[in-house]
Amino acid sequence: MASKQEITDTIRQGNQRVTQTFGGLTDEQLNTRVHFDPIGWTAKQLLAHLAGRASGHARMVSMAESGAGFPPDFDLNAHNQAIVDERADKSRDALLAEFLAVHEALIERVNGMSDEQLSKTLQWSTGVIPLSDVLRGSGGQHSINHAAEAERALGLLDRNGLHAPFAALHHVALVTKDMKKTVAFYRDVLGSEVAMGHRLDRPGNERHYFITVAPNTVFAFFEFPDAELSTHKDATLPSTGRALDHISFFAGSNSQFDTWYQRLTEAKAPHLSPLRDMGIVRAFFFDDPNGITLEVMAGMGEGMHFPSLGDPDPAY
């Protein structure tokens, strides 16, 4: 039997997940079909379904109190579709606001119920279960499951099944004092290409170049000849005066990792570190001409997998 705190925590996790997922969708994504049962809802219709859960929550409490089941003529699909249709003209923001209000109201209702009320049972699809577990599932896990469904359909989950707020990393903006030297290093040593190169339309007329580093990801360098760049500091060690420690890339395989190390050794890459065996990955570090520390990694054995949560005093 779920406790009030467990019910509350799960509902709030659902609130956060739905807000994060649906709040960042484009109009095109909102109008994309993401729910593939016979009903076939778009992302916006799925959000409308979640926003209209108040009557469902009330029905479950009533069923537990009365001991009655669903009426024999109750059509769940027709009921859900009617709720969605009623909200067809609502905006995404209005649906999110309704969703949050409905689920915060459920938290308030749960916290006002006695343990005796929450322990009453319902005949559910999985058997006879207490109302507390039904409300935790219907009020929280239900939201999480539908958000994950939309994320999968829209390609928003990563390969580990984790949610990320954005579709991709486009660029990292960095500073160089010498663009020609920087381009030569990335092009001739690493094999990058210049994706964009122009001058900024302002009094300084500075160079601004995009240089490829991974598929669909670039380093965006600004050339400021008089900039004061930081001196080299070893990566991963406590340090002051910097917020960016290093930028890491995965090699395609262990053989490619070895080739990269040989290539950078021959190129005399600045501050090239010895190879490091970290158990689940192998890695090495080096600097670019601007003192930016870069890392190359390759997996060992099963490699690195997420989520991996083991902090004894967690901040997560």
ZAVEX-618214 format. One record per residue (C-alpha): y negated, z negated, x negated; residue in one letter. Coordinates in nm, 4 decimals. Layout:
BEGIN
(bavex (Y; Z; X); A);
...
This chain:
BEGIN
(bavex (0.0000; 0.0000; 0.0000); M);
(bavex (-0.3338; 0.1082; -0.1480); A);
(bavex (-0.5988; -0.1604; -0.1931); S);
(bavex (-0.9540; -0.1206; -0.0650); K);
(bavex (-1.0706; -0.0660; -0.4219); Q);
(bavex (-0.8099; 0.2055; -0.4795); E);
(bavex (-0.9093; 0.3792; -0.1552); I);
(bavex (-1.2784; 0.3591; -0.2470); T);
(bavex (-1.2204; 0.4837; -0.6017); D);
(bavex (-1.0167; 0.7835; -0.4843); T);
(bavex (-1.2712; 0.8781; -0.2174); I);
(bavex (-1.5511; 0.8621; -0.4742); R);
(bavex (-1.3491; 1.0722; -0.7181); Q);
(bavex (-1.3120; 1.3277; -0.4406); G);
(bavex (-1.6846; 1.3139; -0.3684); N);
(bavex (-1.7643; 1.3789; -0.7342); Q);
(bavex (-1.5097; 1.6591; -0.7681); R);
(bavex (-1.6257; 1.8404; -0.4530); V);
(bavex (-1.9936; 1.8063; -0.5485); T);
(bavex (-1.9245; 1.9312; -0.9007); Q);
(bavex (-1.7080; 2.2226; -0.7886); T);
(bavex (-1.8881; 2.3558; -0.4826); F);
(bavex (-2.2396; 2.2616; -0.5941); G);
(bavex (-2.2318; 2.5080; -0.8833); G);
(bavex (-2.0838; 2.8113; -0.7075); L);
(bavex (-2.2761; 3.1366; -0.6762); T);
(bavex (-2.3197; 3.3075; -0.3395); D);
(bavex (-2.0467; 3.5520; -0.4388); E);
(bavex (-1.8075; 3.2689; -0.5234); Q);
(bavex (-1.8901; 3.0862; -0.1995); L);
(bavex (-1.7903; 3.3984; -0.0073); N);
(bavex (-1.4660; 3.4511; -0.2008); T);
(bavex (-1.1383; 3.3684; -0.0294); R);
(bavex (-0.9834; 3.0649; -0.2002); V);
(bavex (-0.7515; 2.9167; 0.0665); H);
(bavex (-0.4427; 3.1320; 0.1083); F);
(bavex (-0.2476; 2.9832; 0.3982); D);
(bavex (-0.2486; 3.1723; 0.7319); P);
(bavex (-0.6074; 3.0594; 0.8000); I);
(bavex (-0.7504; 3.2156; 0.4817); G);
(bavex (-1.0850; 3.0442; 0.4183); W);
(bavex (-1.3606; 3.1308; 0.1739); T);
(bavex (-1.4945; 2.8606; -0.0581); A);
(bavex (-1.7811; 2.7924; 0.1821); K);
(bavex (-1.5423; 2.7644; 0.4776); Q);
(bavex (-1.3253; 2.5273; 0.2763); L);
(bavex (-1.6333; 2.3133; 0.2109); L);
(bavex (-1.7100; 2.3227; 0.5853); A);
(bavex (-1.3581; 2.1941; 0.6513); H);
(bavex (-1.4168; 1.9041; 0.4116); L);
(bavex (-1.7582; 1.8300; 0.5652); A);
(bavex (-1.6036; 1.8080; 0.9133); G);
(bavex (-1.3507; 1.5360; 0.8321); R);
(bavex (-1.5144; 1.2545; 1.0329); A);
(bavex (-1.3090; 1.3166; 1.3489); S);
(bavex (-0.9886; 1.3325; 1.1451); G);
(bavex (-1.0589; 0.9996; 0.9781); H);
(bavex (-1.1346; 0.8388; 1.3146); A);
(bavex (-0.8153; 0.9838; 1.4661); R);
(bavex (-0.5986; 0.8338; 1.1914); M);
(bavex (-0.7475; 0.4873; 1.2388); V);
(bavex (-0.6970; 0.5167; 1.6143); S);
(bavex (-0.3374; 0.6335; 1.5747); M);
(bavex (-0.2566; 0.3395; 1.3474); A);
(bavex (-0.4127; 0.0914; 1.5876); E);
(bavex (-0.2399; 0.2341; 1.8964); S);
(bavex (0.0904; 0.3263; 1.7361); G);
(bavex (0.0691; 0.6706; 1.8955); A);
(bavex (0.1415; 0.9971; 1.7180); G);
(bavex (-0.0265; 1.3342; 1.7473); F);
(bavex (-0.0307; 1.4712; 2.1039); P);
(bavex (0.2554; 1.7186; 2.1484); P);
(bavex (0.0136; 2.0032; 2.2252); D);
(bavex (-0.2144; 1.9310; 1.9264); F);
(bavex (-0.2697; 2.2479; 1.7187); D);
(bavex (-0.3914; 2.1363; 1.3762); L);
(bavex (-0.4795; 2.4866; 1.2540); N);
(bavex (-0.6852; 2.5606; 1.5670); A);
(bavex (-0.8576; 2.2220; 1.5375); H);
(bavex (-0.9480; 2.2815; 1.1720); N);
(bavex (-1.0712; 2.6348; 1.2416); Q);
(bavex (-1.2955; 2.5085; 1.5231); A);
(bavex (-1.4541; 2.2564; 1.2861); I);
(bavex (-1.5203; 2.5315; 1.0312); V);
(bavex (-1.6605; 2.7680; 1.2942); D);
(bavex (-1.9022; 2.5004; 1.4181); E);
(bavex (-2.0545; 2.4887; 1.0694); R);
(bavex (-2.0742; 2.8630; 1.0051); A);
(bavex (-2.4550; 2.8656; 0.9931); D);
(bavex (-2.4930; 2.5645; 0.7639); K);
(bavex (-2.6011; 2.6144; 0.4044); S);
(bavex (-2.3962; 2.4943; 0.1090); R);
(bavex (-2.6449; 2.2095; 0.0497); D);
(bavex (-2.6257; 2.1015; 0.4142); A);
(bavex (-2.2448; 2.1037; 0.4026); L);
(bavex (-2.2410; 1.8986; 0.0824); L);
(bavex (-2.4810; 1.6466; 0.2345); A);
(bavex (-2.2609; 1.6147; 0.5442); E);
(bavex (-1.9473; 1.5849; 0.3312); F);
(bavex (-2.0956; 1.3006; 0.1242); L);
(bavex (-2.2290; 1.1187; 0.4319); A);
(bavex (-1.8902; 1.1402; 0.6069); V);
(bavex (-1.6993; 1.0074; 0.3087); H);
(bavex (-1.9463; 0.7304; 0.2254); E);
(bavex (-1.9161; 0.6254; 0.5917); A);
(bavex (-1.5383; 0.6159; 0.5467); L);
(bavex (-1.5762; 0.3864; 0.2450); I);
(bavex (-1.7968; 0.1543; 0.4510); E);
(bavex (-1.5430; 0.1571; 0.7334); R);
(bavex (-1.2520; 0.0810; 0.4995); V);
(bavex (-1.4359; -0.2112; 0.3419); N);
(bavex (-1.5005; -0.3530; 0.6901); G);
(bavex (-1.1317; -0.3439; 0.7863); M);
(bavex (-0.8872; -0.6294; 0.7432); S);
(bavex (-0.5732; -0.6054; 0.5318); D);
(bavex (-0.3767; -0.6333; 0.8557); E);
(bavex (-0.5487; -0.3228; 0.9953); Q);
(bavex (-0.4915; -0.1268; 0.6748); L);
(bavex (-0.1237; -0.2224; 0.6684); S);
(bavex (-0.0546; -0.0723; 1.0108); K);
(bavex (0.1631; 0.2354; 0.9877); T);
(bavex (0.1577; 0.5950; 1.1044); L);
(bavex (0.4339; 0.8490; 1.1433); Q);
(bavex (0.3313; 1.1033; 0.8799); W);
(bavex (0.4804; 1.4241; 0.7489); S);
(bavex (0.6355; 1.2294; 0.4601); T);
(bavex (0.7606; 0.9442; 0.6806); G);
(bavex (0.6173; 0.6143; 0.8011); V);
(bavex (0.3309; 0.5077; 0.5745); I);
(bavex (0.0503; 0.2484; 0.5931); P);
(bavex (-0.2963; 0.3455; 0.7101); L);
(bavex (-0.4365; 0.2476; 0.3691); S);
(bavex (-0.2322; 0.5194; 0.1988); D);
(bavex (-0.3238; 0.7743; 0.4658); V);
(bavex (-0.6962; 0.7060; 0.4228); L);
(bavex (-0.6698; 0.7190; 0.0450); R);
(bavex (-0.4917; 1.0535; 0.0703); G);
(bavex (-0.6925; 1.2072; 0.3535); S);
(bavex (-1.0288; 1.0699; 0.2455); G);
(bavex (-0.9973; 1.1169; -0.1308); G);
(bavex (-0.6967; 1.3061; -0.2591); Q);
(bavex (-0.7410; 1.5674; 0.0136); H);
(bavex (-1.0886; 1.6436; -0.1239); S);
(bavex (-0.9625; 1.6575; -0.4821); I);
(bavex (-0.6762; 1.8901; -0.3872); N);
(bavex (-0.9007; 2.1358; -0.2038); H);
(bavex (-1.1576; 2.1339; -0.4852); A);
(bavex (-0.8767; 2.2092; -0.7335); A);
(bavex (-0.7543; 2.4864; -0.5023); E);
(bavex (-1.0984; 2.6494; -0.5109); A);
(bavex (-1.1233; 2.6049; -0.8871); E);
(bavex (-0.7882; 2.7757; -0.9429); R);
(bavex (-0.8709; 3.0654; -0.7114); A);
(bavex (-1.2073; 3.1193; -0.8822); L);
(bavex (-1.0747; 3.0711; -1.2350); G);
(bavex (-1.2715; 2.7515; -1.2990); L);
(bavex (-0.9846; 2.5389; -1.4378); L);
(bavex (-0.9045; 2.5582; -1.8078); D);
(bavex (-0.5559; 2.6115; -1.9519); R);
(bavex (-0.4937; 2.2353; -1.9417); N);
(bavex (-0.5755; 2.2206; -1.5722); G);
(bavex (-0.9005; 2.0339; -1.6394); L);
(bavex (-1.2273; 2.0977; -1.4609); H);
(bavex (-1.5321; 2.2081; -1.6586); A);
(bavex (-1.8819; 2.2415; -1.5125); P);
(bavex (-1.9506; 2.5919; -1.6480); F);
(bavex (-1.7592; 2.9184; -1.6669); A);
(bavex (-1.7945; 2.9679; -2.0452); A);
(bavex (-1.9877; 2.8767; -2.3584); L);
(bavex (-2.2263; 3.1678; -2.4155); H);
(bavex (-2.4189; 3.0748; -2.7283); H);
(bavex (-2.5173; 2.7965; -2.9645); V);
(bavex (-2.8823; 2.8220; -3.0725); A);
(bavex (-2.9323; 2.7546; -3.4444); L);
(bavex (-3.2057; 2.7844; -3.7072); V);
(bavex (-3.2054; 2.9802; -4.0331); T);
(bavex (-3.4689; 3.0251; -4.3015); K);
(bavex (-3.3222; 3.3585; -4.4132); D);
(bavex (-3.1764; 3.5946; -4.1495); M);
(bavex (-3.0616; 3.8561; -4.4014); K);
(bavex (-2.8613; 3.5966; -4.5939); K);
(bavex (-2.7185; 3.4572; -4.2702); T);
(bavex (-2.6167; 3.7997; -4.1379); V);
(bavex (-2.4545; 3.8870; -4.4717); A);
(bavex (-2.2428; 3.5695; -4.4625); F);
(bavex (-2.1254; 3.6027; -4.1041); Y);
(bavex (-2.0722; 3.9797; -4.1271); R);
(bavex (-1.9261; 4.0166; -4.4749); D);
(bavex (-1.7392; 3.6856; -4.5152); V);
(bavex (-1.6348; 3.6012; -4.1579); L);
(bavex (-1.6257; 3.9504; -4.0068); G);
(bavex (-1.8805; 3.8873; -3.7319); S);
(bavex (-2.1006; 4.1530; -3.5730); E);
(bavex (-2.4655; 4.1401; -3.4757); V);
(bavex (-2.4654; 4.1560; -3.0956); A);
(bavex (-2.8432; 4.1468; -3.0552); M);
(bavex (-3.1314; 4.1577; -3.2998); G);
(bavex (-3.4999; 4.1592; -3.2100); H);
(bavex (-3.8364; 3.9969; -3.2798); R);
(bavex (-3.9792; 3.7330; -3.0474); L);
(bavex (-4.2832; 3.8507; -2.8555); D);
(bavex (-4.5222; 3.5802; -2.9711); R);
(bavex (-4.7654; 3.5273; -3.2602); P);
(bavex (-4.4958; 3.4355; -3.5151); G);
(bavex (-4.2947; 3.7507; -3.4348); N);
(bavex (-3.9815; 3.5710; -3.5616); E);
(bavex (-3.6378; 3.7290; -3.5832); R);
(bavex (-3.3883; 3.6258; -3.3129); H);
(bavex (-3.0285; 3.7445; -3.3632); Y);
(bavex (-2.7046; 3.6928; -3.1711); F);
(bavex (-2.3998; 3.6946; -3.4022); I);
(bavex (-2.0443; 3.7024; -3.2650); T);
(bavex (-1.8140; 3.4088; -3.3516); V);
(bavex (-1.5452; 3.4114; -3.0766); A);
(bavex (-1.4733; 3.6257; -2.7696); P);
(bavex (-1.7838; 3.6223; -2.5476); N);
(bavex (-1.9480; 3.3537; -2.7637); T);
(bavex (-2.2300; 3.3995; -3.0137); V);
(bavex (-2.4476; 3.1994; -3.2479); F);
(bavex (-2.8121; 3.2632; -3.1569); A);
(bavex (-3.0120; 3.2302; -3.4779); F);
(bavex (-3.3894; 3.1857; -3.4908); F);
(bavex (-3.5462; 3.2693; -3.8269); E);
(bavex (-3.8108; 3.0128; -3.9234); F);
(bavex (-3.8818; 3.0692; -4.2970); P);
(bavex (-4.0710; 2.7411; -4.3354); D);
(bavex (-3.8160; 2.5236; -4.1515); A);
(bavex (-3.6875; 2.2091; -4.3219); E);
(bavex (-3.3089; 2.2250; -4.2880); L);
(bavex (-3.0891; 1.9202; -4.3396); S);
(bavex (-2.8865; 1.8850; -4.6584); T);
(bavex (-2.5063; 1.8894; -4.6552); H);
(bavex (-2.3249; 1.5900; -4.5100); K);
(bavex (-1.9484; 1.5601; -4.4919); D);
(bavex (-1.8135; 1.6229; -4.1424); A);
(bavex (-1.6702; 1.3518; -3.9148); T);
(bavex (-1.8236; 1.0639; -4.1110); L);
(bavex (-2.0916; 0.8238; -3.9809); P);
(bavex (-2.4325; 0.9671; -4.0557); S);
(bavex (-2.7923; 0.9450; -3.9481); T);
(bavex (-3.0394; 1.2260; -3.9010); G);
(bavex (-2.8126; 1.4653; -3.7106); R);
(bavex (-2.6788; 1.5054; -3.3591); A);
(bavex (-2.4530; 1.8039; -3.4379); L);
(bavex (-2.1674; 1.7139; -3.6724); D);
(bavex (-1.9821; 2.0461; -3.6880); H);
(bavex (-1.8678; 2.3471; -3.4829); I);
(bavex (-1.4956; 2.4170; -3.4698); S);
(bavex (-1.2892; 2.7335; -3.4165); F);
(bavex (-0.9158; 2.7830; -3.3653); F);
(bavex (-0.7302; 3.0375; -3.5771); A);
(bavex (-0.4924; 3.2593; -3.3822); G);
(bavex (-0.1857; 3.1296; -3.5705); S);
(bavex (-0.0874; 2.9227; -3.8742); N);
(bavex (-0.0569; 3.2375; -4.0870); S);
(bavex (-0.4094; 3.3399; -3.9843); Q);
(bavex (-0.5244; 2.9861; -4.0689); F);
(bavex (-0.3844; 3.0243; -4.4214); D);
(bavex (-0.5447; 3.3674; -4.4536); T);
(bavex (-0.8797; 3.2245; -4.3510); W);
(bavex (-0.8578; 2.9495; -4.6114); Y);
(bavex (-0.7723; 3.1977; -4.8864); Q);
(bavex (-1.0528; 3.4290; -4.7724); R);
(bavex (-1.3144; 3.1542; -4.7758); L);
(bavex (-1.1889; 3.0242; -5.1112); T);
(bavex (-1.2304; 3.3698; -5.2621); E);
(bavex (-1.5763; 3.4013; -5.1046); A);
(bavex (-1.6734; 3.0636; -5.2558); K);
(bavex (-1.7879; 2.9364; -4.9163); A);
(bavex (-2.0224; 2.6383; -4.9641); P);
(bavex (-1.8637; 2.2926; -4.9444); H);
(bavex (-1.5158; 2.4241; -4.8632); L);
(bavex (-1.2997; 2.1163; -4.8040); S);
(bavex (-0.9359; 2.0664; -4.9000); P);
(bavex (-0.6836; 2.1436; -4.6258); L);
(bavex (-0.6376; 1.8488; -4.3917); R);
(bavex (-0.3156; 1.7649; -4.2089); D);
(bavex (-0.4117; 1.5672; -3.8961); M);
(bavex (-0.0641; 1.5498; -3.7439); G);
(bavex (-0.1203; 1.7725; -3.4429); I);
(bavex (-0.3542; 2.0158; -3.6207); V);
(bavex (-0.4355; 2.1468; -3.9668); R);
(bavex (-0.8031; 2.1931; -4.0480); A);
(bavex (-1.0643; 2.2631; -4.3102); F);
(bavex (-1.4434; 2.2619; -4.3186); F);
(bavex (-1.7110; 2.4723; -4.4878); F);
(bavex (-2.0857; 2.5320; -4.4567); D);
(bavex (-2.2751; 2.8463; -4.3674); D);
(bavex (-2.5873; 2.9378; -4.5729); P);
(bavex (-2.8012; 2.7129; -4.3490); N);
(bavex (-2.6015; 2.3947; -4.4040); G);
(bavex (-2.4261; 2.4211; -4.0634); I);
(bavex (-2.0758; 2.2799; -4.1001); T);
(bavex (-1.7982; 2.4919; -3.9479); L);
(bavex (-1.4308; 2.4030; -3.9019); E);
(bavex (-1.1189; 2.6164; -3.8664); V);
(bavex (-0.8093; 2.4614; -3.7049); M);
(bavex (-0.4492; 2.5581; -3.6268); A);
(bavex (-0.1991; 2.3689; -3.4131); G);
(bavex (0.1097; 2.1999; -3.5566); M);
(bavex (0.4259; 2.1443; -3.3530); G);
(bavex (0.3194; 2.1194; -2.9913); E);
(bavex (-0.0429; 2.1189; -3.1037); G);
(bavex (-0.3365; 1.9636; -2.9219); M);
(bavex (-0.3101; 1.9147; -2.5463); H);
(bavex (-0.5519; 1.7674; -2.2935); F);
(bavex (-0.5927; 1.5303; -2.1220); P);
(bavex (-0.5112; 1.2787; -2.3968); S);
(bavex (-0.6596; 0.9418; -2.3095); L);
(bavex (-0.5800; 0.6397; -2.5258); G);
(bavex (-0.8990; 0.4430; -2.5918); D);
(bavex (-0.8170; 0.0683; -2.5553); P);
(bavex (-1.1798; 0.0043; -2.4554); D);
(bavex (-1.2512; 0.3277; -2.2655); P);
(bavex (-1.5882; 0.4749; -2.1784); A);
(bavex (-1.4263; 0.7260; -1.9427); Y);
